[in-house]
Amino acid sequence: MSRRCELTGKGPMVGNNVSHANNKTKRRFLPNLNDVTLISDALGRSFKLRISAAALRTVDHRGGLDAFLAKAKDADLSDAALKIKKDIAKAQAAA
């Protein structure tokens, strides 16, 4: 399982630990990923996704999964999230 947010594409970054003596050693900054279940209003079902805490706040701020995916760039989304986005667009076009 990769350490990458399924909605924003946020992944690990690299940097340095810097000691008091100014010694530098490589380290990784990992994103704060959580397993969450989000509900789509258009499809009327829930989806399990692994997203960052920042993405979860953004989903809540934009008014839910449907609104977030409508504005999200396709390049940032995982394959599963891209399929959900297309299903939601199809359901909204039919309604």
Backbone as XML, in Angstrom:
<?xml version="1.0"?>
<chain id="A" units="angstrom">
  <residue number="1" name="MET">
    <atom name="N" x="0.845" y="-1.183" z="0.000"/>
    <atom name="CA" x="0.000" y="0.000" z="0.000"/>
    <atom name="C" x="0.888" y="1.244" z="0.000"/>
  </residue>
  <residue number="2" name="SER">
    <atom name="N" x="0.725" y="2.101" z="-0.982"/>
    <atom name="CA" x="1.592" y="3.266" z="-1.103"/>
    <atom name="C" x="1.201" y="4.350" z="-0.104"/>
  </residue>
  <residue number="3" name="ARG">
    <atom name="N" x="2.163" y="5.155" z="0.246"/>
    <atom name="CA" x="1.931" y="6.260" z="1.169"/>
    <atom name="C" x="1.583" y="7.499" z="0.361"/>
  </residue>
  <residue number="4" name="ARG">
    <atom name="N" x="0.462" y="7.468" z="-0.305"/>
    <atom name="CA" x="0.038" y="8.567" z="-1.161"/>
    <atom name="C" x="-1.458" y="8.791" z="-0.970"/>
  </residue>
  <residue number="5" name="CYS">
    <atom name="N" x="-1.853" y="10.056" z="-0.833"/>
    <atom name="CA" x="-3.265" y="10.410" z="-0.668"/>
    <atom name="C" x="-4.001" y="10.128" z="-1.974"/>
  </residue>
  <residue number="6" name="GLU">
    <atom name="N" x="-5.158" y="9.475" z="-1.879"/>
    <atom name="CA" x="-5.904" y="9.106" z="-3.083"/>
    <atom name="C" x="-6.626" y="10.292" z="-3.716"/>
  </residue>
  <residue number="7" name="LEU">
    <atom name="N" x="-6.850" y="11.364" z="-2.963"/>
    <atom name="CA" x="-7.585" y="12.507" z="-3.503"/>
    <atom name="C" x="-6.685" y="13.669" z="-3.915"/>
  </residue>
  <residue number="8" name="THR">
    <atom name="N" x="-5.607" y="13.903" z="-3.188"/>
    <atom name="CA" x="-4.748" y="15.051" z="-3.501"/>
    <atom name="C" x="-3.427" y="14.660" z="-4.134"/>
  </residue>
  <residue number="9" name="GLY">
    <atom name="N" x="-3.038" y="13.393" z="-4.042"/>
    <atom name="CA" x="-1.767" y="12.957" z="-4.586"/>
    <atom name="C" x="-0.582" y="13.299" z="-3.704"/>
  </residue>
  <residue number="10" name="LYS">
    <atom name="N" x="-0.841" y="13.799" z="-2.493"/>
    <atom name="CA" x="0.232" y="14.165" z="-1.573"/>
    <atom name="C" x="0.996" y="12.924" z="-1.149"/>
  </residue>
  <residue number="11" name="GLY">
    <atom name="N" x="2.343" y="12.949" z="-1.245"/>
    <atom name="CA" x="3.165" y="11.799" z="-0.925"/>
    <atom name="C" x="4.338" y="12.167" z="-0.041"/>
  </residue>
  <residue number="12" name="PRO">
    <atom name="N" x="5.251" y="11.232" z="0.195"/>
    <atom name="CA" x="6.408" y="11.509" z="1.049"/>
    <atom name="C" x="7.332" y="12.570" z="0.448"/>
  </residue>
  <residue number="13" name="MET">
    <atom name="N" x="7.954" y="13.343" z="1.329"/>
    <atom name="CA" x="8.955" y="14.324" z="0.930"/>
    <atom name="C" x="10.261" y="13.963" z="1.633"/>
  </residue>
  <residue number="14" name="VAL">
    <atom name="N" x="11.367" y="14.450" z="1.131"/>
    <atom name="CA" x="12.653" y="14.172" z="1.770"/>
    <atom name="C" x="13.259" y="15.464" z="2.289"/>
  </residue>
  <residue number="15" name="GLY">
    <atom name="N" x="14.066" y="15.313" z="3.355"/>
    <atom name="CA" x="14.732" y="16.454" z="3.951"/>
    <atom name="C" x="15.858" y="15.970" z="4.828"/>
  </residue>
  <residue number="16" name="ASN">
    <atom name="N" x="16.287" y="16.809" z="5.736"/>
    <atom name="CA" x="17.396" y="16.469" z="6.617"/>
    <atom name="C" x="16.989" y="16.584" z="8.081"/>
  </residue>
  <residue number="17" name="ASN">
    <atom name="N" x="17.503" y="15.645" z="8.917"/>
    <atom name="CA" x="17.548" y="15.855" z="10.360"/>
    <atom name="C" x="18.786" y="16.695" z="10.605"/>
  </residue>
  <residue number="18" name="VAL">
    <atom name="N" x="18.656" y="17.753" z="11.365"/>
    <atom name="CA" x="19.808" y="18.597" z="11.668"/>
    <atom name="C" x="20.028" y="18.563" z="13.169"/>
  </residue>
  <residue number="19" name="SER">
    <atom name="N" x="21.199" y="18.066" z="13.577"/>
    <atom name="CA" x="21.508" y="17.947" z="15.001"/>
    <atom name="C" x="21.982" y="19.286" z="15.559"/>
  </residue>
  <residue number="20" name="HIS">
    <atom name="N" x="22.160" y="19.306" z="16.867"/>
    <atom name="CA" x="22.663" y="20.514" z="17.531"/>
    <atom name="C" x="24.059" y="20.862" z="17.008"/>
  </residue>
  <residue number="21" name="ALA">
    <atom name="N" x="24.829" y="19.836" z="16.648"/>
    <atom name="CA" x="26.172" y="20.051" z="16.100"/>
    <atom name="C" x="26.145" y="20.321" z="14.597"/>
  </residue>
  <residue number="22" name="ASN">
    <atom name="N" x="24.952" y="20.508" z="14.061"/>
    <atom name="CA" x="24.727" y="20.810" z="12.643"/>
    <atom name="C" x="25.107" y="19.647" z="11.723"/>
  </residue>
  <residue number="23" name="ASN">
    <atom name="N" x="25.052" y="18.402" z="12.244"/>
    <atom name="CA" x="25.207" y="17.223" z="11.386"/>
    <atom name="C" x="23.897" y="16.993" z="10.662"/>
  </residue>
  <residue number="24" name="LYS">
    <atom name="N" x="23.996" y="16.625" z="9.394"/>
    <atom name="CA" x="22.783" y="16.440" z="8.602"/>
    <atom name="C" x="22.668" y="14.993" z="8.147"/>
  </residue>
  <residue number="25" name="THR">
    <atom name="N" x="21.516" y="14.379" z="8.387"/>
    <atom name="CA" x="21.233" y="13.028" z="7.904"/>
    <atom name="C" x="19.884" y="13.045" z="7.206"/>
  </residue>
  <residue number="26" name="LYS">
    <atom name="N" x="19.767" y="12.243" z="6.154"/>
    <atom name="CA" x="18.531" y="12.218" z="5.365"/>
    <atom name="C" x="17.374" y="11.647" z="6.182"/>
  </residue>
  <residue number="27" name="ARG">
    <atom name="N" x="16.190" y="12.160" z="5.933"/>
    <atom name="CA" x="14.966" y="11.648" z="6.541"/>
    <atom name="C" x="13.806" y="11.830" z="5.578"/>
  </residue>
  <residue number="28" name="ARG">
    <atom name="N" x="12.677" y="11.171" z="5.905"/>
    <atom name="CA" x="11.473" y="11.294" z="5.079"/>
    <atom name="C" x="10.356" y="11.917" z="5.895"/>
  </residue>
  <residue number="29" name="PHE">
    <atom name="N" x="9.626" y="12.832" z="5.274"/>
    <atom name="CA" x="8.439" y="13.406" z="5.875"/>
    <atom name="C" x="7.240" y="12.699" z="5.242"/>
  </residue>
  <residue number="30" name="LEU">
    <atom name="N" x="6.521" y="11.901" z="6.028"/>
    <atom name="CA" x="5.397" y="11.126" z="5.510"/>
    <atom name="C" x="4.086" y="11.904" z="5.689"/>
  </residue>
  <residue number="31" name="PRO">
    <atom name="N" x="3.164" y="11.796" z="4.746"/>
    <atom name="CA" x="1.869" y="12.466" z="4.895"/>
    <atom name="C" x="1.039" y="11.780" z="5.977"/>
  </residue>
  <residue number="32" name="ASN">
    <atom name="N" x="0.153" y="12.544" z="6.597"/>
    <atom name="CA" x="-0.715" y="12.031" z="7.659"/>
    <atom name="C" x="-1.928" y="11.364" z="7.007"/>
  </residue>
  <residue number="33" name="LEU">
    <atom name="N" x="-1.809" y="10.066" z="6.680"/>
    <atom name="CA" x="-2.860" y="9.351" z="5.964"/>
    <atom name="C" x="-3.807" y="8.644" z="6.931"/>
  </residue>
  <residue number="34" name="ASN">
    <atom name="N" x="-5.090" y="8.672" z="6.588"/>
    <atom name="CA" x="-6.120" y="8.018" z="7.383"/>
    <atom name="C" x="-7.029" y="7.200" z="6.473"/>
  </residue>
  <residue number="35" name="ASP">
    <atom name="N" x="-7.481" y="6.050" z="6.971"/>
    <atom name="CA" x="-8.476" y="5.250" z="6.257"/>
    <atom name="C" x="-9.849" y="5.764" z="6.651"/>
  </residue>
  <residue number="36" name="VAL">
    <atom name="N" x="-10.581" y="6.304" z="5.683"/>
    <atom name="CA" x="-11.894" y="6.886" z="5.970"/>
    <atom name="C" x="-12.935" y="6.325" z="5.005"/>
  </residue>
  <residue number="37" name="THR">
    <atom name="N" x="-14.178" y="6.422" z="5.412"/>
    <atom name="CA" x="-15.305" y="6.055" z="4.561"/>
    <atom name="C" x="-16.073" y="7.326" z="4.241"/>
  </residue>
  <residue number="38" name="LEU">
    <atom name="N" x="-16.136" y="7.679" z="2.967"/>
    <atom name="CA" x="-16.845" y="8.883" z="2.526"/>
    <atom name="C" x="-18.084" y="8.477" z="1.750"/>
  </residue>
  <residue number="39" name="ILE">
    <atom name="N" x="-19.156" y="9.245" z="1.920"/>
    <atom name="CA" x="-20.439" y="8.923" z="1.293"/>
    <atom name="C" x="-20.683" y="9.865" z="0.120"/>
  </residue>
  <residue number="40" name="SER">
    <atom name="N" x="-21.065" y="9.294" z="-1.002"/>
    <atom name="CA" x="-21.429" y="10.082" z="-2.183"/>
    <atom name="C" x="-22.942" y="10.287" z="-2.175"/>
  </residue>
  <residue number="41" name="ASP">
    <atom name="N" x="-23.368" y="11.541" z="-2.257"/>
    <atom name="CA" x="-24.803" y="11.843" z="-2.268"/>
    <atom name="C" x="-25.437" y="11.446" z="-3.594"/>
  </residue>
  <residue number="42" name="ALA">
    <atom name="N" x="-24.720" y="11.650" z="-4.687"/>
    <atom name="CA" x="-25.264" y="11.360" z="-6.016"/>
    <atom name="C" x="-25.455" y="9.857" z="-6.224"/>
  </residue>
  <residue number="43" name="LEU">
    <atom name="N" x="-24.494" y="9.058" z="-5.745"/>
    <atom name="CA" x="-24.567" y="7.603" z="-5.950"/>
    <atom name="C" x="-25.285" y="6.900" z="-4.811"/>
  </residue>
  <residue number="44" name="GLY">
    <atom name="N" x="-25.384" y="7.556" z="-3.648"/>
    <atom name="CA" x="-26.078" y="6.965" z="-2.510"/>
    <atom name="C" x="-25.344" y="5.789" z="-1.895"/>
  </residue>
  <residue number="45" name="ARG">
    <atom name="N" x="-24.015" y="5.790" z="-1.966"/>
    <atom name="CA" x="-23.239" y="4.715" z="-1.352"/>
    <atom name="C" x="-21.931" y="5.268" z="-0.803"/>
  </residue>
  <residue number="46" name="SER">
    <atom name="N" x="-21.237" y="4.437" z="-0.039"/>
    <atom name="CA" x="-20.012" y="4.887" z="0.604"/>
    <atom name="C" x="-18.793" y="4.258" z="-0.059"/>
  </residue>
  <residue number="47" name="PHE">
    <atom name="N" x="-17.650" y="4.927" z="0.105"/>
    <atom name="CA" x="-16.391" y="4.483" z="-0.474"/>
    <atom name="C" x="-15.307" y="4.573" z="0.584"/>
  </residue>
  <residue number="48" name="LYS">
    <atom name="N" x="-14.465" y="3.537" z="0.667"/>
    <atom name="CA" x="-13.330" y="3.539" z="1.584"/>
    <atom name="C" x="-12.118" y="4.072" z="0.828"/>
  </residue>
  <residue number="49" name="LEU">
    <atom name="N" x="-11.504" y="5.124" z="1.364"/>
    <atom name="CA" x="-10.348" y="5.755" z="0.739"/>
    <atom name="C" x="-9.268" y="5.991" z="1.778"/>
  </residue>
  <residue number="50" name="ARG">
    <atom name="N" x="-8.023" y="6.083" z="1.341"/>
    <atom name="CA" x="-6.895" y="6.409" z="2.205"/>
    <atom name="C" x="-6.440" y="7.815" z="1.832"/>
  </residue>
  <residue number="51" name="ILE">
    <atom name="N" x="-6.837" y="8.789" z="2.663"/>
    <atom name="CA" x="-6.578" y="10.189" z="2.324"/>
    <atom name="C" x="-5.862" y="10.894" z="3.469"/>
  </residue>
  <residue number="52" name="SER">
    <atom name="N" x="-5.248" y="12.020" z="3.156"/>
    <atom name="CA" x="-4.541" y="12.810" z="4.164"/>
    <atom name="C" x="-5.546" y="13.594" z="5.006"/>
  </residue>
  <residue number="53" name="ALA">
    <atom name="N" x="-5.098" y="14.009" z="6.175"/>
    <atom name="CA" x="-5.948" y="14.795" z="7.069"/>
    <atom name="C" x="-6.327" y="16.126" z="6.416"/>
  </residue>
  <residue number="54" name="ALA">
    <atom name="N" x="-5.403" y="16.705" z="5.665"/>
    <atom name="CA" x="-5.684" y="17.965" z="4.968"/>
    <atom name="C" x="-6.765" y="17.761" z="3.904"/>
  </residue>
  <residue number="55" name="ALA">
    <atom name="N" x="-6.716" y="16.633" z="3.205"/>
    <atom name="CA" x="-7.733" y="16.348" z="2.188"/>
    <atom name="C" x="-9.097" y="16.139" z="2.831"/>
  </residue>
  <residue number="56" name="LEU">
    <atom name="N" x="-9.119" y="15.510" z="4.006"/>
    <atom name="CA" x="-10.381" y="15.291" z="4.710"/>
    <atom name="C" x="-11.018" y="16.618" z="5.102"/>
  </residue>
  <residue number="57" name="ARG">
    <atom name="N" x="-10.207" y="17.567" z="5.565"/>
    <atom name="CA" x="-10.729" y="18.895" z="5.902"/>
    <atom name="C" x="-11.240" y="19.605" z="4.655"/>
  </residue>
  <residue number="58" name="THR">
    <atom name="N" x="-10.545" y="19.438" z="3.526"/>
    <atom name="CA" x="-10.956" y="20.085" z="2.288"/>
    <atom name="C" x="-12.268" y="19.494" z="1.763"/>
  </residue>
  <residue number="59" name="VAL">
    <atom name="N" x="-12.421" y="18.172" z="1.875"/>
    <atom name="CA" x="-13.679" y="17.522" z="1.469"/>
    <atom name="C" x="-14.826" y="18.087" z="2.296"/>
  </residue>
  <residue number="60" name="ASP">
    <atom name="N" x="-14.621" y="18.226" z="3.602"/>
    <atom name="CA" x="-15.648" y="18.766" z="4.486"/>
    <atom name="C" x="-15.949" y="20.221" z="4.140"/>
  </residue>
  <residue number="61" name="HIS">
    <atom name="N" x="-14.904" y="21.007" z="3.839"/>
    <atom name="CA" x="-15.072" y="22.427" z="3.530"/>
    <atom name="C" x="-15.837" y="22.640" z="2.224"/>
  </residue>
  <residue number="62" name="ARG">
    <atom name="N" x="-15.576" y="21.802" z="1.237"/>
    <atom name="CA" x="-16.227" y="21.957" z="-0.071"/>
    <atom name="C" x="-17.632" y="21.393" z="-0.109"/>
  </residue>
  <residue number="63" name="GLY">
    <atom name="N" x="-18.054" y="20.679" z="0.933"/>
    <atom name="CA" x="-19.441" y="20.213" z="0.983"/>
    <atom name="C" x="-19.617" y="18.761" z="0.608"/>
  </residue>
  <residue number="64" name="GLY">
    <atom name="N" x="-18.600" y="17.943" z="0.787"/>
    <atom name="CA" x="-18.749" y="16.509" z="0.549"/>
    <atom name="C" x="-17.892" y="15.990" z="-0.585"/>
  </residue>
  <residue number="65" name="LEU">
    <atom name="N" x="-17.934" y="14.679" z="-0.729"/>
    <atom name="CA" x="-17.108" y="13.994" z="-1.722"/>
    <atom name="C" x="-17.454" y="14.413" z="-3.145"/>
  </residue>
  <residue number="66" name="ASP">
    <atom name="N" x="-18.748" y="14.548" z="-3.451"/>
    <atom name="CA" x="-19.166" y="14.894" z="-4.809"/>
    <atom name="C" x="-18.616" y="16.258" z="-5.240"/>
  </residue>
  <residue number="67" name="ALA">
    <atom name="N" x="-18.734" y="17.244" z="-4.361"/>
    <atom name="CA" x="-18.266" y="18.595" z="-4.678"/>
    <atom name="C" x="-16.742" y="18.626" z="-4.786"/>
  </residue>
  <residue number="68" name="PHE">
    <atom name="N" x="-16.062" y="17.869" z="-3.929"/>
    <atom name="CA" x="-14.594" y="17.844" z="-3.985"/>
    <atom name="C" x="-14.123" y="17.259" z="-5.300"/>
  </residue>
  <residue number="69" name="LEU">
    <atom name="N" x="-14.692" y="16.116" z="-5.705"/>
    <atom name="CA" x="-14.248" y="15.454" z="-6.925"/>
    <atom name="C" x="-14.583" y="16.264" z="-8.175"/>
  </residue>
  <residue number="70" name="ALA">
    <atom name="N" x="-15.661" y="17.048" z="-8.121"/>
    <atom name="CA" x="-16.026" y="17.874" z="-9.271"/>
    <atom name="C" x="-14.939" y="18.909" z="-9.568"/>
  </residue>
  <residue number="71" name="LYS">
    <atom name="N" x="-14.287" y="19.430" z="-8.508"/>
    <atom name="CA" x="-13.248" y="20.450" z="-8.694"/>
    <atom name="C" x="-11.848" y="19.864" z="-8.828"/>
  </residue>
  <residue number="72" name="ALA">
    <atom name="N" x="-11.661" y="18.594" z="-8.443"/>
    <atom name="CA" x="-10.324" y="17.996" z="-8.395"/>
    <atom name="C" x="-9.771" y="17.760" z="-9.798"/>
  </residue>
  <residue number="73" name="LYS">
    <atom name="N" x="-8.450" y="17.891" z="-9.922"/>
    <atom name="CA" x="-7.768" y="17.612" z="-11.184"/>
    <atom name="C" x="-7.598" y="16.103" z="-11.334"/>
  </residue>
  <residue number="74" name="ASP">
    <atom name="N" x="-7.800" y="15.612" z="-12.531"/>
    <atom name="CA" x="-7.691" y="14.167" z="-12.787"/>
    <atom name="C" x="-6.283" y="13.640" z="-12.528"/>
  </residue>
  <residue number="75" name="ALA">
    <atom name="N" x="-5.271" y="14.461" z="-12.738"/>
    <atom name="CA" x="-3.892" y="14.016" z="-12.553"/>
    <atom name="C" x="-3.573" y="13.717" z="-11.087"/>
  </residue>
  <residue number="76" name="ASP">
    <atom name="N" x="-4.245" y="14.397" z="-10.159"/>
    <atom name="CA" x="-3.987" y="14.199" z="-8.731"/>
    <atom name="C" x="-4.682" y="12.963" z="-8.176"/>
  </residue>
  <residue number="77" name="LEU">
    <atom name="N" x="-5.774" y="12.541" z="-8.808"/>
    <atom name="CA" x="-6.595" y="11.466" z="-8.258"/>
    <atom name="C" x="-6.005" y="10.089" z="-8.547"/>
  </residue>
  <residue number="78" name="SER">
    <atom name="N" x="-6.262" y="9.144" z="-7.630"/>
    <atom name="CA" x="-5.871" y="7.750" z="-7.858"/>
    <atom name="C" x="-6.855" y="7.126" z="-8.846"/>
  </residue>
  <residue number="79" name="ASP">
    <atom name="N" x="-6.555" y="5.919" z="-9.289"/>
    <atom name="CA" x="-7.442" y="5.234" z="-10.236"/>
    <atom name="C" x="-8.825" y="5.013" z="-9.648"/>
  </residue>
  <residue number="80" name="ALA">
    <atom name="N" x="-8.884" y="4.626" z="-8.374"/>
    <atom name="CA" x="-10.175" y="4.384" z="-7.716"/>
    <atom name="C" x="-10.982" y="5.674" z="-7.602"/>
  </residue>
  <residue number="81" name="ALA">
    <atom name="N" x="-10.312" y="6.775" z="-7.224"/>
    <atom name="CA" x="-11.001" y="8.057" z="-7.085"/>
    <atom name="C" x="-11.460" y="8.577" z="-8.450"/>
  </residue>
  <residue number="82" name="LEU">
    <atom name="N" x="-10.676" y="8.322" z="-9.487"/>
    <atom name="CA" x="-11.054" y="8.749" z="-10.834"/>
    <atom name="C" x="-12.303" y="8.016" z="-11.309"/>
  </residue>
  <residue number="83" name="LYS">
    <atom name="N" x="-12.407" y="6.738" z="-10.987"/>
    <atom name="CA" x="-13.601" y="5.960" z="-11.342"/>
    <atom name="C" x="-14.826" y="6.483" z="-10.594"/>
  </residue>
  <residue number="84" name="ILE">
    <atom name="N" x="-14.653" y="6.818" z="-9.320"/>
    <atom name="CA" x="-15.757" y="7.377" z="-8.529"/>
    <atom name="C" x="-16.205" y="8.697" z="-9.139"/>
  </residue>
  <residue number="85" name="LYS">
    <atom name="N" x="-15.238" y="9.536" z="-9.552"/>
    <atom name="CA" x="-15.560" y="10.836" z="-10.145"/>
    <atom name="C" x="-16.387" y="10.665" z="-11.424"/>
  </residue>
  <residue number="86" name="LYS">
    <atom name="N" x="-15.987" y="9.713" z="-12.258"/>
    <atom name="CA" x="-16.722" y="9.484" z="-13.507"/>
    <atom name="C" x="-18.116" y="8.934" z="-13.248"/>
  </residue>
  <residue number="87" name="ASP">
    <atom name="N" x="-18.254" y="8.049" z="-12.246"/>
    <atom name="CA" x="-19.575" y="7.509" z="-11.902"/>
    <atom name="C" x="-20.499" y="8.612" z="-11.373"/>
  </residue>
  <residue number="88" name="ILE">
    <atom name="N" x="-19.949" y="9.517" z="-10.578"/>
    <atom name="CA" x="-20.749" y="10.620" z="-10.030"/>
    <atom name="C" x="-21.190" y="11.553" z="-11.159"/>
  </residue>
  <residue number="89" name="ALA">
    <atom name="N" x="-20.291" y="11.853" z="-12.099"/>
    <atom name="CA" x="-20.644" y="12.726" z="-13.221"/>
    <atom name="C" x="-21.733" y="12.092" z="-14.082"/>
  </residue>
  <residue number="90" name="LYS">
    <atom name="N" x="-21.633" y="10.779" z="-14.269"/>
    <atom name="CA" x="-22.630" y="10.063" z="-15.053"/>
    <atom name="C" x="-23.993" y="10.074" z="-14.362"/>
  </residue>
  <residue number="91" name="ALA">
    <atom name="N" x="-23.995" y="9.897" z="-13.033"/>
    <atom name="CA" x="-25.245" y="9.888" z="-12.264"/>
    <atom name="C" x="-25.885" y="11.266" z="-12.253"/>
  </residue>
  <residue number="92" name="GLN">
    <atom name="N" x="-25.067" y="12.322" z="-12.152"/>
    <atom name="CA" x="-25.611" y="13.674" z="-12.147"/>
    <atom name="C" x="-26.133" y="14.069" z="-13.520"/>
  </residue>
  <residue number="93" name="ALA">
    <atom name="N" x="-25.528" y="13.564" z="-14.590"/>
    <atom name="CA" x="-26.011" y="13.876" z="-15.947"/>
    <atom name="C" x="-27.346" y="13.183" z="-16.211"/>
  </residue>
  <residue number="94" name="ALA">
    <atom name="N" x="-27.524" y="11.989" z="-15.652"/>
    <atom name="CA" x="-28.759" y="11.249" z="-15.853"/>
    <atom name="C" x="-29.915" y="11.846" z="-15.046"/>
  </residue>
  <residue number="95" name="ALA">
    <atom name="N" x="-29.586" y="12.478" z="-13.915"/>
    <atom name="CA" x="-30.639" y="13.033" z="-13.035"/>
    <atom name="C" x="-31.154" y="14.374" z="-13.527"/>
  </residue>
</chain>
